[in-house]
Structures are given as C-alpha cells and as structure tokens.
Amino acid sequence: MRPTAPVTGTVIHEVFRRAYERGDRPALVDLRGGHVYGYRRLVTEVTRAASGLVRRGARRDQVVGVHVSTAGAQTLAVHTVVAAGGVAAPVEAGAGAYELAERLRECDARALITTPDLAESAIQAAEQSRVRQVYSLGRALDTIDFRCLLTLEPTALPALDAASQPALLLADGRRLSHAELLARMAELDARIRLAESDVVLTMWRPDGGCDLLALVALGVSKGALVVAAGGRDLAGTRHDFGVTVLAGPGGTLERVA
C-alpha cells in the first residue's frame, strides 16, 4: 500500500510522479555513499519514511535539520521531510558540532537526520539544542535507525499548498516554498535542457543551499541518471557512465556531450 501522495504542484508530485512506471531503472548513483537508488526504490522509501515521520508525530511546518555527507542521503532525507509536510534545513556537510548546534537552535529544529560518519557531531549538537530525535541513515550509537520509519503502518501524507507551503529553510535564512524550489529547478534546466537520455555527474557536496537538491530533483523528474561523486571527479567516471552533463567545482553546470 502506498501512502497517499501530496497534491499536484508539490515538489514530491512533480519530482516523483513517473517514478513508479520507471521501475528499477537507476535514478541516482551515490559513489561516496555506495548506494544505487532505482526510481521505484527512491519514491517508495521517501513516501514510506515520510509516513513513518507522521506516525511518530511530525507536524506540518516542523523544521528538521539535515546534516549528511552524501548527495544520496541528502536527497532521501530532504524529500522525506518535505513529503511529511515539514521544512528541511540542510546544513553544510563539514559543519562541526558547535556550528551545527547553533544552526539547529536558530531554526528551532526538533529533529535531525544524519549519516553514521557525522552521527557523533549530530548527537553532541542535539544535546545543545531543542532536537529530541536524531535519525541516522545507517546504524549509529544513540540514534534512531532511519529504516525503522519504513516499517511503520502507512498513513496518509498531508495535502500541501505548493504556493505557500515551505519546503526548505536555507543557511542564509531564506524559506523556499514548493513552488520556489520547482522554479529553481526550472532555472537550472534552462541552462542544460535535461533529457531522459542524459547522465549528470555532480561533484557538488551537501551544503546549506538548494542547488544540489534542485539538480538531483531535476534529474529524477526528467528520468535522467544522476551520478554523485562526492566532491571528486573520479578517474574514468565520465567515460564509465557516459556523462553528458557536468556539475563541477564552484557551482559550474555545463553540457559536455
């Protein structure tokens, strides 16, 4: 049973509306994290985990910090929060415990999603903020295993107003609605005109902005393949995957084939 999807015009609907029909085709290859997400797996985990958050008491507009080390983890975490009606607050992957705690206090986050390699800092930061639940995408001491959310009885996801519902709270203090995040995706697409046959290689790392999120979401919405190299242009990666679009250092985005 699939949890009820948010209404037309939301980020979740626009990004994942064709994911089930695309089936097991790879959507996102996370080289740093060592994961390959097929279209059906990605949308299923996002919606089931979002349903789990709702089951565990997540409220509409609740801010959830996202402090993770890979593009795959950021994609899964942010879309889960957004699908549950929450507001994802991405934090730069290199932030230490003190900086992370300050950010969590600023946005009054009550939950945090992290990865095992950053879990120690996440726990320290949670103790210095109002965060009460720390979820880890992989087992880590003193955290809740994110996958536990997938095992809870599914429940309906909230219906959201794309124009007014906030989706992201950025490091610079801006709140982006669903419509504004979709607009940023469109701006990126205007530069590269992404097609289903494209393979996007991104070396951008998770930060407190929205461009990496928007780029991956754009790729998934178009049916392309996104390969996240985690800050490195690995030797042979372009050739091995047949890369056609490169998101390189400094925020550059160009078509290479």
Secondary structure by P-SEA (a helix, b strand, c coil): ccccccccccccccccccccccccccccccccccccccaaaaaaaaaaaaaaaaaacccccbbbbbbcccaaaaaaaaaaaaaacbbbbbccccccaaaaaaaaaaacccbbbbcccaaaaaaaaaaaccccbbbbcccccccccccccccccccccccccccccccccccccccccaaaaaaaaaaaaaaccccccbbbbbccccccccaaaaaaaaaaaacbbbbbccccccccccccccccccccccbbbbbcc
